[in-house]
C-alpha cells in the first residue's frame, strides 16, 4: 500500500482497525515490509489501548543500519528492534516488546515519521507536521507472539498458524553430504 501523509500535524499511520487479542506481559513482535517513496523515516509499533501503552522503533531508510530511535510508553517494555534488507530497496522492520496490565486489545501500527530522532515519545504513534506530499510503501504487516518476526504469513479475516520451517537437503546436496564425514560445532549464550 502506498501511504501518503495528510497535510498538517498528526500521526501519519496505517493500522489494523479491529484489535488482536493479546495476553498481558507476553512478548509480541510487530513487523512490516517497507520501501522508501519520497520520505525516508518510518516507524513500527505494537500497542495496547491506542497509543498509551506500547513499544515503537523508528528507522531511516537512507541509512538503514539500525533503529534510530526506540522507546516504550506507559506500561510497555521494549525488548528490541531490527531492520533487514530484503533487496530492491525493500526492508523488513520490526519492534519487539510486551505490555503488562493494559488490556487484551492489541494493535499493529506503522507509518511515516518526521525525523530519525527527537520524535515525541509520549505516544506510540509519533505526531509530526507533514506537507501532505510525503509517501512510502508498506506491505505484509504482522503482529505475532514471540521474540522474532517469522516468515510472512498472508491472512484474510482470521489469524492463522504457520507450520514450523524445516530445512532438508535433497538431490545433489544430499548426495554430497552423504558421501563425506563432517563435524559441526554450535556455540551460543
DOLO-734913 format. One record per atom (N, C-alpha, C): residue in three letters; x negated, y negated, z negated. Coordinates in steps of 0.1 Angstrom, whole numbers, plus 5000, padded with zeros to 4 digits. Example, Ala and Ser with C-alpha at 12.3 -4.5 7.8 and 13.67 -1.06 7.14 Angstrom:
2
("Ala"; (4868; 5057; 4922))
("Ala"; (4877; 5045; 4922))
("Ala"; (4868; 5033; 4922))
("Ser"; (4872; 5022; 4929))
("Ser"; (4863; 5011; 4929))
("Ser"; (4871; 5000; 4921))
***
This chain:
189
("Unk"; (4992; 5012; 5000))
("Unk"; (5000; 5000; 5000))
("Unk"; (4991; 4988; 5000))
("Unk"; (4995; 4978; 5007))
("Unk"; (4988; 4965; 5007))
("Unk"; (4995; 4957; 4996))
("Unk"; (4987; 4952; 4987))
("Unk"; (4992; 4944; 4976))
("Unk"; (4987; 4929; 4979))
("Unk"; (4996; 4920; 4981))
("Unk"; (4993; 4906; 4983))
("Unk"; (4998; 4899; 4970))
("Unk"; (4990; 4890; 4965))
("Unk"; (4993; 4883; 4953))
("Unk"; (5003; 4872; 4956))
("Unk"; (5013; 4869; 4948))
("Unk"; (5021; 4858; 4949))
("Unk"; (5014; 4845; 4945))
("Unk"; (5017; 4834; 4951))
("Unk"; (5011; 4821; 4947))
("Unk"; (5015; 4818; 4932))
("Unk"; (5005; 4813; 4924))
("Unk"; (5008; 4809; 4911))
("Unk"; (5001; 4818; 4900))
("Unk"; (5004; 4814; 4888))
("Unk"; (4998; 4821; 4876))
("Unk"; (5007; 4833; 4872))
("Unk"; (5001; 4845; 4872))
("Unk"; (5009; 4857; 4868))
("Unk"; (4999; 4869; 4868))
("Unk"; (5004; 4880; 4864))
("Unk"; (4997; 4893; 4866))
("Unk"; (5001; 4898; 4880))
("Unk"; (4992; 4900; 4889))
("Unk"; (4995; 4904; 4903))
("Unk"; (4992; 4919; 4903))
("Unk"; (5003; 4927; 4902))
("Unk"; (5002; 4941; 4899))
("Unk"; (5011; 4950; 4907))
("Unk"; (5008; 4963; 4907))
("Unk"; (5017; 4973; 4911))
("Unk"; (5018; 4983; 4899))
("Unk"; (5029; 4989; 4897))
("Unk"; (5031; 4998; 4886))
("Unk"; (5042; 5008; 4888))
("Unk"; (5043; 5018; 4879))
("Unk"; (5054; 5028; 4880))
("Unk"; (5066; 5021; 4873))
("Unk"; (5077; 5021; 4880))
("Unk"; (5089; 5015; 4875))
("Unk"; (5095; 5022; 4863))
("Unk"; (5096; 5035; 4864))
("Unk"; (5101; 5043; 4853))
("Unk"; (5089; 5048; 4845))
("Unk"; (5091; 5049; 4832))
("Unk"; (5080; 5053; 4823))
("Unk"; (5076; 5068; 4824))
("Unk"; (5065; 5071; 4820))
("Unk"; (5060; 5085; 4819))
("Unk"; (5059; 5089; 4805))
("Unk"; (5065; 5100; 4801))
("Unk"; (5065; 5104; 4786))
("Unk"; (5050; 5107; 4782))
("Unk"; (5045; 5100; 4772))
("Unk"; (5032; 5102; 4767))
("Unk"; (5032; 5106; 4752))
("Unk"; (5021; 5112; 4747))
("Unk"; (5020; 5116; 4733))
("Unk"; (5011; 5106; 4726))
("Unk"; (5015; 5101; 4715))
("Unk"; (5007; 5092; 4707))
("Unk"; (4993; 5098; 4704))
("Unk"; (4983; 5090; 4706))
("Unk"; (4969; 5095; 4702))
("Unk"; (4963; 5104; 4712))
("Unk"; (4970; 5108; 4723))
("Unk"; (4964; 5117; 4733))
("Unk"; (4957; 5108; 4743))
("Unk"; (4945; 5113; 4748))
("Unk"; (4937; 5106; 4758))
("Unk"; (4944; 5108; 4772))
("Unk"; (4945; 5097; 4779))
("Unk"; (4950; 5097; 4793))
("Unk"; (4941; 5090; 4802))
("Unk"; (4940; 5094; 4815))
("Unk"; (4932; 5087; 4825))
("Unk"; (4942; 5082; 4836))
("Unk"; (4941; 5069; 4838))
("Unk"; (4948; 5063; 4849))
("Unk"; (4938; 5060; 4861))
("Unk"; (4941; 5065; 4873))
("Unk"; (4932; 5063; 4884))
("Unk"; (4939; 5059; 4897))
("Unk"; (4932; 5053; 4906))
("Unk"; (4938; 5048; 4919))
("Unk"; (4927; 5046; 4929))
("Unk"; (4930; 5049; 4941))
("Unk"; (4920; 5046; 4952))
("Unk"; (4923; 5032; 4956))
("Unk"; (4912; 5024; 4958))
("Unk"; (4913; 5010; 4962))
("Unk"; (4904; 5007; 4974))
("Unk"; (4908; 4997; 4982))
("Unk"; (4899; 4993; 4993))
("Unk"; (4901; 4977; 4993))
("Unk"; (4889; 4971; 4994))
("Unk"; (4890; 4956; 4994))
("Unk"; (4897; 4951; 5007))
("Unk"; (4905; 4941; 5005))
("Unk"; (4911; 4934; 5016))
("Unk"; (4903; 4922; 5017))
("Unk"; (4908; 4910; 5013))
("Unk"; (4900; 4898; 5012))
("Unk"; (4897; 4893; 4998))
("Unk"; (4901; 4902; 4988))
("Unk"; (4899; 4899; 4974))
("Unk"; (4891; 4910; 4967))
("Unk"; (4880; 4907; 4960))
("Unk"; (4871; 4917; 4956))
("Unk"; (4873; 4922; 4942))
("Unk"; (4882; 4916; 4933))
("Unk"; (4883; 4920; 4920))
("Unk"; (4896; 4928; 4918))
("Unk"; (4895; 4940; 4912))
("Unk"; (4907; 4948; 4910))
("Unk"; (4906; 4954; 4896))
("Unk"; (4918; 4959; 4891))
("Unk"; (4918; 4965; 4878))
("Unk"; (4928; 4977; 4878))
("Unk"; (4926; 4985; 4867))
("Unk"; (4935; 4997; 4865))
("Unk"; (4937; 4997; 4850))
("Unk"; (4950; 5001; 4846))
("Unk"; (4954; 5001; 4832))
("Unk"; (4962; 5013; 4829))
("Unk"; (4961; 5018; 4817))
("Unk"; (4971; 5027; 4811))
("Unk"; (4976; 5020; 4799))
("Unk"; (4990; 5018; 4799))
("Unk"; (4996; 5010; 4788))
("Unk"; (5008; 5017; 4783))
("Unk"; (5011; 5013; 4770))
("Unk"; (5024; 5017; 4764))
("Unk"; (5030; 5004; 4759))
("Unk"; (5043; 5003; 4760))
("Unk"; (5050; 4991; 4756))
("Unk"; (5046; 4978; 4764))
("Unk"; (5046; 4980; 4777))
("Unk"; (5045; 4969; 4786))
("Unk"; (5034; 4959; 4784))
("Unk"; (5022; 4963; 4783))
("Unk"; (5010; 4954; 4782))
("Unk"; (5006; 4951; 4768))
("Unk"; (5013; 4954; 4758))
("Unk"; (5010; 4951; 4745))
("Unk"; (4999; 4960; 4739))
("Unk"; (5000; 4973; 4743))
("Unk"; (4990; 4983; 4738))
("Unk"; (4985; 4991; 4750))
("Unk"; (4972; 4992; 4751))
("Unk"; (4966; 5000; 4762))
("Unk"; (4952; 4997; 4764))
("Unk"; (4947; 5002; 4776))
("Unk"; (4933; 5001; 4780))
("Unk"; (4932; 4996; 4794))
("Unk"; (4922; 4988; 4797))
("Unk"; (4920; 4982; 4810))
("Unk"; (4906; 4982; 4815))
("Unk"; (4903; 4984; 4828))
("Unk"; (4890; 4983; 4833))
("Unk"; (4891; 4974; 4846))
("Unk"; (4881; 4965; 4847))
("Unk"; (4881; 4956; 4859))
("Unk"; (4868; 4959; 4867))
("Unk"; (4870; 4959; 4880))
("Unk"; (4859; 4962; 4889))
("Unk"; (4857; 4952; 4900))
("Unk"; (4844; 4950; 4905))
("Unk"; (4841; 4941; 4915))
("Unk"; (4837; 4950; 4928))
("Unk"; (4846; 4950; 4938))
("Unk"; (4844; 4958; 4949))
("Unk"; (4832; 4954; 4958))
("Unk"; (4827; 4942; 4956))
("Unk"; (4815; 4938; 4963))
("Unk"; (4802; 4942; 4956))
("Unk"; (4803; 4946; 4943))
("Unk"; (4792; 4951; 4935))
("Unk"; (4797; 4962; 4926))
("Unk"; (4800; 4974; 4932))
("Unk"; (4807; 4985; 4926))
("Unk"; (4799; 4994; 4917))
("Unk"; (4789; 4990; 4910))
("Unk"; (4781; 4999; 4902))
("Unk"; (4788; 5004; 4890))
("Unk"; (4796; 4996; 4884))
("Unk"; (4803; 5000; 4871))
("Unk"; (4814; 4989; 4869))
("Unk"; (4822; 4992; 4859))
("Unk"; (4833; 4982; 4855))
("Unk"; (4826; 4969; 4850))
("Unk"; (4831; 4958; 4854))
("Unk"; (4825; 4945; 4850))
("Unk"; (4831; 4940; 4837))
("Unk"; (4843; 4945; 4833))
("Unk"; (4849; 4942; 4820))
("Unk"; (4859; 4953; 4816))
("Unk"; (4858; 4958; 4804))
("Unk"; (4867; 4967; 4799))
("Unk"; (4872; 4963; 4785))
("Unk"; (4885; 4966; 4782))
("Unk"; (4890; 4962; 4769))
("Unk"; (4902; 4970; 4765))
("Unk"; (4906; 4970; 4752))
("Unk"; (4918; 4976; 4748))
("Unk"; (4926; 4965; 4741))
("Unk"; (4939; 4967; 4741))
("Unk"; (4948; 4958; 4734))
("Unk"; (4957; 4965; 4724))
("Unk"; (4961; 4958; 4714))
("Unk"; (4970; 4964; 4704))
("Unk"; (4964; 4976; 4697))
("Unk"; (4971; 4987; 4698))
("Unk"; (4966; 5000; 4692))
("Unk"; (4960; 5009; 4702))
("Unk"; (4955; 5003; 4713))
("Unk"; (4948; 5011; 4724))
("Unk"; (4934; 5013; 4720))
("Unk"; (4928; 5025; 4724))
("Unk"; (4915; 5028; 4721))
("Unk"; (4908; 5032; 4734))
("Unk"; (4899; 5024; 4739))
("Unk"; (4892; 5027; 4752))
("Unk"; (4881; 5038; 4750))
("Unk"; (4882; 5048; 4759))
("Unk"; (4872; 5058; 4760))
("Unk"; (4861; 5056; 4770))
("Unk"; (4865; 5051; 4782))
("Unk"; (4856; 5048; 4793))
("Unk"; (4863; 5045; 4806))
("Unk"; (4854; 5043; 4816))
("Unk"; (4859; 5039; 4829))
("Unk"; (4850; 5044; 4840))
("Unk"; (4854; 5044; 4852))
("Unk"; (4845; 5049; 4863))
("Unk"; (4849; 5043; 4876))
("Unk"; (4840; 5042; 4885))
("Unk"; (4842; 5039; 4899))
("Unk"; (4834; 5048; 4908))
("Unk"; (4841; 5055; 4917))
("Unk"; (4834; 5065; 4926))
("Unk"; (4836; 5061; 4940))
("Unk"; (4825; 5060; 4948))
("Unk"; (4825; 5057; 4962))
("Unk"; (4831; 5069; 4970))
("Unk"; (4842; 5067; 4977))
("Unk"; (4848; 5077; 4985))
("Unk"; (4844; 5076; 5000))
("Unk"; (4836; 5066; 5003))
("Unk"; (4832; 5063; 5017))
("Unk"; (4842; 5054; 5024))
("Unk"; (4837; 5047; 5034))
("Unk"; (4845; 5039; 5042))
("Unk"; (4851; 5027; 5035))
("Unk"; (4844; 5022; 5024))
("Unk"; (4849; 5011; 5017))
("Unk"; (4860; 5014; 5007))
("Unk"; (4863; 5027; 5005))
("Unk"; (4873; 5032; 4995))
("Unk"; (4866; 5036; 4983))
("Unk"; (4872; 5032; 4971))
("Unk"; (4867; 5036; 4958))
("Unk"; (4878; 5041; 4950))
("Unk"; (4875; 5051; 4941))
("Unk"; (4885; 5056; 4931))
("Unk"; (4880; 5050; 4918))
("Unk"; (4889; 5041; 4912))
("Unk"; (4886; 5035; 4900))
("Unk"; (4895; 5042; 4889))
("Unk"; (4890; 5042; 4877))
("Unk"; (4898; 5049; 4866))
("Unk"; (4894; 5042; 4853))
("Unk"; (4904; 5044; 4843))
("Unk"; (4902; 5040; 4829))
("Unk"; (4908; 5051; 4821))
("Unk"; (4901; 5054; 4810))
("Unk"; (4905; 5064; 4801))
("Unk"; (4906; 5059; 4787))
("Unk"; (4917; 5063; 4780))
("Unk"; (4919; 5059; 4766))
("Unk"; (4931; 5065; 4760))
("Unk"; (4934; 5061; 4748))
("Unk"; (4946; 5066; 4740))
("Unk"; (4953; 5054; 4734))
("Unk"; (4965; 5056; 4731))
("Unk"; (4973; 5046; 4724))
("Unk"; (4980; 5054; 4712))
("Unk"; (4979; 5049; 4700))
("Unk"; (4984; 5056; 4688))
("Unk"; (4996; 5048; 4682))
("Unk"; (5007; 5055; 4681))
("Unk"; (5018; 5049; 4673))
("Unk"; (5026; 5038; 4680))
("Unk"; (5025; 5037; 4694))
("Unk"; (5032; 5026; 4701))
("Unk"; (5044; 5031; 4708))
("Unk"; (5048; 5043; 4708))
("Unk"; (5059; 5048; 4715))
("Unk"; (5055; 5059; 4725))
("Unk"; (5065; 5064; 4732))
("Unk"; (5063; 5075; 4741))
("Unk"; (5065; 5072; 4756))
("Unk"; (5066; 5059; 4759))
("Unk"; (5068; 5054; 4773))
("Unk"; (5055; 5049; 4778))
("Unk"; (5048; 5056; 4787))
("Unk"; (5035; 5052; 4792))
("Unk"; (5037; 5047; 4807))
("Unk"; (5028; 5038; 4810))
("Unk"; (5028; 5032; 4824))
("Unk"; (5014; 5031; 4830))
("Unk"; (5014; 5033; 4843))
("Unk"; (5002; 5031; 4851))
("Unk"; (5004; 5017; 4857))
("Unk"; (4993; 5009; 4857))
("Unk"; (4993; 4996; 4863))
("Unk"; (4980; 4994; 4870))
("Unk"; (4980; 4988; 4881))
("Unk"; (4968; 4984; 4888))
("Unk"; (4971; 4971; 4896))
("Unk"; (4960; 4964; 4899))
("Unk"; (4963; 4952; 4907))
("Unk"; (4950; 4944; 4910))
("Unk"; (4953; 4931; 4914))
("Unk"; (4942; 4922; 4917))
("Unk"; (4940; 4913; 4904))
("Unk"; (4928; 4909; 4902))
("Unk"; (4925; 4900; 4890))
("Unk"; (4915; 4889; 4895))
("Unk"; (4915; 4878; 4888))
("Unk"; (4909; 4866; 4892))
("Unk"; (4893; 4866; 4893))
("Unk"; (4887; 4874; 4884))
("Unk"; (4872; 4873; 4883))
("Unk"; (4867; 4886; 4877))
("Unk"; (4854; 4888; 4878))
("Unk"; (4848; 4900; 4873))
("Unk"; (4848; 4900; 4857))
("Unk"; (4846; 4889; 4851))
("Unk"; (4846; 4888; 4836))
("Unk"; (4854; 4876; 4832))
("Unk"; (4856; 4875; 4819))
("Unk"; (4862; 4863; 4814))
("Unk"; (4878; 4863; 4815))
("Unk"; (4883; 4874; 4819))
("Unk"; (4898; 4876; 4821))
("Unk"; (4904; 4876; 4807))
("Unk"; (4917; 4872; 4806))
("Unk"; (4924; 4873; 4794))
("Unk"; (4925; 4887; 4789))
("Unk"; (4923; 4889; 4776))
("Unk"; (4923; 4903; 4771))
("Unk"; (4934; 4905; 4760))
("Unk"; (4944; 4897; 4761))
("Unk"; (4955; 4898; 4751))
("Unk"; (4966; 4907; 4757))
("Unk"; (4965; 4910; 4770))
("Unk"; (4974; 4919; 4776))
("Unk"; (4967; 4928; 4786))
("Unk"; (4972; 4940; 4788))
("Unk"; (4965; 4950; 4797))
("Unk"; (4967; 4946; 4811))
("Unk"; (4975; 4935; 4814))
("Unk"; (4978; 4930; 4827))
("Unk"; (4973; 4916; 4828))
("Unk"; (4960; 4914; 4831))
("Unk"; (4954; 4900; 4831))
("Unk"; (4961; 4891; 4841))
("Unk"; (4964; 4879; 4836))
("Unk"; (4971; 4869; 4843))
("Unk"; (4961; 4859; 4849))
("Unk"; (4963; 4855; 4861))
("Unk"; (4954; 4845; 4868))
("Unk"; (4961; 4838; 4878))
("Unk"; (4955; 4827; 4883))
("Unk"; (4962; 4818; 4893))
("Unk"; (4957; 4822; 4907))
("Unk"; (4966; 4826; 4915))
("Unk"; (4963; 4830; 4929))
("Unk"; (4968; 4820; 4939))
("Unk"; (4962; 4819; 4950))
("Unk"; (4966; 4810; 4961))
("Unk"; (4978; 4816; 4968))
("Unk"; (4980; 4830; 4968))
("Unk"; (4991; 4836; 4975))
("Unk"; (4986; 4843; 4988))
("Unk"; (4973; 4842; 4990))
("Unk"; (4968; 4849; 5002))
("Unk"; (4959; 4861; 4999))
("Unk"; (4956; 4863; 4987))
("Unk"; (4947; 4874; 4982))
("Unk"; (4954; 4887; 4984))
("Unk"; (4946; 4897; 4989))
("Unk"; (4952; 4910; 4990))
("Unk"; (4942; 4921; 4989))
("Unk"; (4946; 4933; 4986))
("Unk"; (4938; 4945; 4986))
("Unk"; (4947; 4957; 4989))
("Unk"; (4941; 4969; 4990))
("Unk"; (4948; 4981; 4993))
("Unk"; (4947; 4991; 4982))
("Unk"; (4958; 4998; 4978))
("Unk"; (4959; 5008; 4967))
("Unk"; (4966; 5020; 4972))
("Unk"; (4961; 5032; 4968))
("Unk"; (4967; 5045; 4972))
("Unk"; (4964; 5055; 4961))
("Unk"; (4973; 5065; 4960))
("Unk"; (4971; 5076; 4951))
("Unk"; (4970; 5074; 4936))
("Unk"; (4979; 5066; 4931))
("Unk"; (4979; 5063; 4917))
("Unk"; (4983; 5075; 4909))
("Unk"; (4975; 5077; 4898))
("Unk"; (4978; 5089; 4889))
("Unk"; (4976; 5085; 4874))
("Unk"; (4984; 5090; 4866))
("Unk"; (4983; 5089; 4851))
("Unk"; (4984; 5103; 4846))
("Unk"; (4973; 5108; 4840))
("Unk"; (4973; 5122; 4836))
("Unk"; (4966; 5124; 4823))
("Unk"; (4970; 5134; 4815))
("Unk"; (4962; 5136; 4802))
("Unk"; (4948; 5141; 4805))
("Unk"; (4939; 5137; 4796))
("Unk"; (4925; 5142; 4797))
("Unk"; (4915; 5131; 4799))
("Unk"; (4902; 5135; 4799))
("Unk"; (4891; 5126; 4799))
("Unk"; (4887; 5122; 4813))
("Unk"; (4892; 5129; 4824))
("Unk"; (4887; 5126; 4837))
("Unk"; (4899; 5126; 4847))
("Unk"; (4897; 5119; 4858))
("Unk"; (4907; 5119; 4869))
("Unk"; (4905; 5132; 4877))
("Unk"; (4915; 5140; 4879))
("Unk"; (4914; 5152; 4887))
("Unk"; (4916; 5148; 4901))
("Unk"; (4915; 5158; 4910))
("Unk"; (4917; 5155; 4924))
("Unk"; (4931; 5150; 4926))
("Unk"; (4933; 5143; 4937))
("Unk"; (4946; 5136; 4940))
("Unk"; (4957; 5147; 4941))
("Unk"; (4968; 5144; 4934))
("Unk"; (4979; 5153; 4933))
("Unk"; (4991; 5146; 4938))
("Unk"; (4995; 5147; 4951))
("Unk"; (5007; 5140; 4956))
("Unk"; (5020; 5145; 4949))
("Unk"; (5028; 5136; 4945))
("Unk"; (5041; 5140; 4938))
("Unk"; (5052; 5132; 4944))
("Unk"; (5064; 5136; 4941))
("Unk"; (5076; 5129; 4946))
("Unk"; (5083; 5123; 4934))
("Unk"; (5095; 5129; 4931))
("Unk"; (5103; 5123; 4920))
("Unk"; (5099; 5129; 4906))
("Unk"; (5092; 5139; 4905))
("Unk"; (5089; 5145; 4892))
("Unk"; (5074; 5148; 4891))
("Unk"; (5069; 5149; 4879))
("Unk"; (5055; 5153; 4877))
("Unk"; (5052; 5167; 4881))
("Unk"; (5040; 5170; 4885))
("Unk"; (5036; 5184; 4889))
("Unk"; (5023; 5188; 4881))
("Unk"; (5021; 5201; 4881))
("Unk"; (5009; 5206; 4875))
("Unk"; (5000; 5212; 4886))
("Unk"; (4988; 5209; 4887))
("Unk"; (4979; 5213; 4897))
("Unk"; (4972; 5226; 4892))
("Unk"; (4970; 5236; 4901))
("Unk"; (4962; 5248; 4898))
("Unk"; (4947; 5244; 4896))
("Unk"; (4940; 5251; 4887))
("Unk"; (4926; 5249; 4885))
("Unk"; (4918; 5250; 4898))
("Unk"; (4908; 5241; 4899))
("Unk"; (4899; 5242; 4911))
("Unk"; (4890; 5255; 4909))
("Unk"; (4888; 5262; 4920))
("Unk"; (4880; 5274; 4920))
("Unk"; (4869; 5273; 4931))
("Unk"; (4857; 5274; 4927))
("Unk"; (4846; 5274; 4937))
("Unk"; (4842; 5288; 4940))
("Unk"; (4843; 5291; 4953))
("Unk"; (4840; 5305; 4957))
("Unk"; (4832; 5305; 4970))
("Unk"; (4820; 5313; 4970))
("Unk"; (4812; 5314; 4981))
("Unk"; (4818; 5324; 4991))
("Unk"; (4818; 5321; 5004))
("Unk"; (4822; 5331; 5014))
("Unk"; (4813; 5331; 5026))
("Unk"; (4814; 5340; 5035))
("Unk"; (4807; 5341; 5047))
("Unk"; (4792; 5341; 5045))
("Unk"; (4785; 5333; 5053))
("Unk"; (4770; 5332; 5053))
("Unk"; (4765; 5328; 5039))
("Unk"; (4771; 5319; 5032))
("Unk"; (4767; 5315; 5019))
("Unk"; (4767; 5327; 5009))
("Unk"; (4778; 5334; 5010))
("Unk"; (4779; 5346; 5001))
("Unk"; (4769; 5356; 5004))
("Unk"; (4767; 5359; 5017))
("Unk"; (4757; 5369; 5021))
("Unk"; (4743; 5365; 5017))
("Unk"; (4739; 5352; 5018))
("Unk"; (4726; 5347; 5014))
("Unk"; (4724; 5349; 4999))
("Unk"; (4735; 5346; 4991))
("Unk"; (4733; 5347; 4977))
("Unk"; (4733; 5362; 4972))
("Unk"; (4740; 5371; 4979))
("Unk"; (4740; 5385; 4975))
("Unk"; (4726; 5392; 4978))
("Unk"; (4718; 5386; 4987))
("Unk"; (4706; 5393; 4991))
("Unk"; (4694; 5388; 4983))
("Unk"; (4695; 5379; 4974))
("Unk"; (4683; 5375; 4967))
("Unk"; (4687; 5372; 4952))
("Unk"; (4677; 5375; 4943))
("Unk"; (4679; 5372; 4929))
("Unk"; (4677; 5357; 4926))
("Unk"; (4684; 5352; 4916))
("Unk"; (4683; 5338; 4913))
("Unk"; (4685; 5337; 4898))
("Unk"; (4680; 5326; 4893))
("Unk"; (4683; 5322; 4879))
("Unk"; (4688; 5308; 4878))
("Unk"; (4698; 5306; 4870))
("Unk"; (4704; 5293; 4868))
("Unk"; (4703; 5289; 4853))
("Unk"; (4700; 5276; 4851))
("Unk"; (4699; 5271; 4837))
("Unk"; (4708; 5259; 4836))
("Unk"; (4717; 5259; 4827))
("Unk"; (4726; 5247; 4825))
("Unk"; (4724; 5242; 4811))
("Unk"; (4722; 5229; 4809))
("Unk"; (4720; 5224; 4796))
("Unk"; (4729; 5212; 4795))
("Unk"; (4736; 5210; 4783))
("Unk"; (4745; 5199; 4781))
("Unk"; (4746; 5196; 4766))
("Unk"; (4750; 5184; 4764))
("Unk"; (4752; 5180; 4750))
("Unk"; (4767; 5178; 4748))
***
